[in-house]
Amino acid sequence: MVKGWKPEMGTAFLTYIEMAPNVGREFETSPQYRLSEVTAADDPAFDLMPRWQAALARDLVVAGRWCHLVAYDTETGDKVGHVWVTLESTSGLANGVMNVRLRHDEAYVFDLFIDPRHRRAALGNAMGQWLIQTFESRGVAWGLTHVMYDNAASVMWHHMFGFNWMQVFNYVHIGDRIWWKVPFGECPRFGPLSRRGRHSMAEPPDPFGGALIPQQLI
């Protein structure tokens, strides 16, 4: 077996946040960081990716179908974090993305990474708020992402940032390229991970679900 390609199974929340009510929030972030959206095919950020990812993502990013936000350390110029977002439904097996069905007013964050040496510096808040400000101005009403059930720090951050859960699902994860929802492993069976959801309705309701952390536990 190729190193790093050992299958892992787990449970995760599919979460959502409404863009408009959260526009304009201010978070204190160190001026040490610079956020840069990748839009050009010759952006140096592509050289920092695995070759398979750069080859797959370049045309999608340039066309505006995917969004790639990179955080740099202004003192060293080093990359210290990134976010990947798709603005369209996804399908496939080895593209690094969970297959989701999106409506035109939804965006799905499928990867958020911060270098461990730069965590707890509010960089996640800065990148999350950048996404809200930017995508709301581009007509996106709802932001979606998944949160691992057993990652307490991530569950807490998404809760405090304003996310709620809409589906719970089981998955298989292999290396960096394969994210696969276990068949019939989602509940409820209405949402971006299912055949029925906002994407399948002419006049859909707003996303609905519940708090990641029940209020009585806070």
C-alpha positions, 0 to 999 in steps of 0.5 A: 500500500502506498504510504499515506493511502491507508483508508480511514473511516469516520463520522462528520457533520455537514454544516451551513452558515448564512452569509448576509447576517454575518457580513461586516463582522470584525476579527482581530488578526495579526498584520503578520498575515496576508490573504491572497485569492488565486485567480490567474493560471500563472499564480505561484500558489500552483507551484506549492500544490501537489502536481495532481491538484494543480493540474486538476484545479488550475482551469476550475480556479481561473474559470471561477468554478473553484476558489482558492484562498492562500494565507502568507506570512508577510515577514517570510513570504511562506504559505501558512494556510489555505482554503479550497471552495467549490461553487458547483456540484462535484462528482468523481473519486480522486479529486480531493473533494466530497461529492456534493450537490449544490444550488446556485446560491451555495458554496462548499468549503472542502478544505481548510488548512492552517500550519500548526505553528500559526494556529490560535492566531485568529487566522481561521477567523480572518479567512472565514470572514473573507469568504463570507464578505467575498461570496456574499458580494458575489450572490452566494447566500449559504456557505457549507462545509464538513466538520469531523465529529471527533475533532472537538476543536474544529466543532467548537470553532465552527459553532462559535463562528456561526455554523449549524449542522444540516446532515450527519454522515459516515465517510471513507477517507484515503490520502489527500485525494479520496473522500467518499460518503458511505452509501446511505450513510447520511441523515437526514436524507435531504441535503447536499449529500443526498438526491433530494435537497435544495438543489432538487427544488424549484423553490427550496426552503432555507437550510435547516438543522441544529446547533453543533453544540447544544446550548445546555452544554455551553 
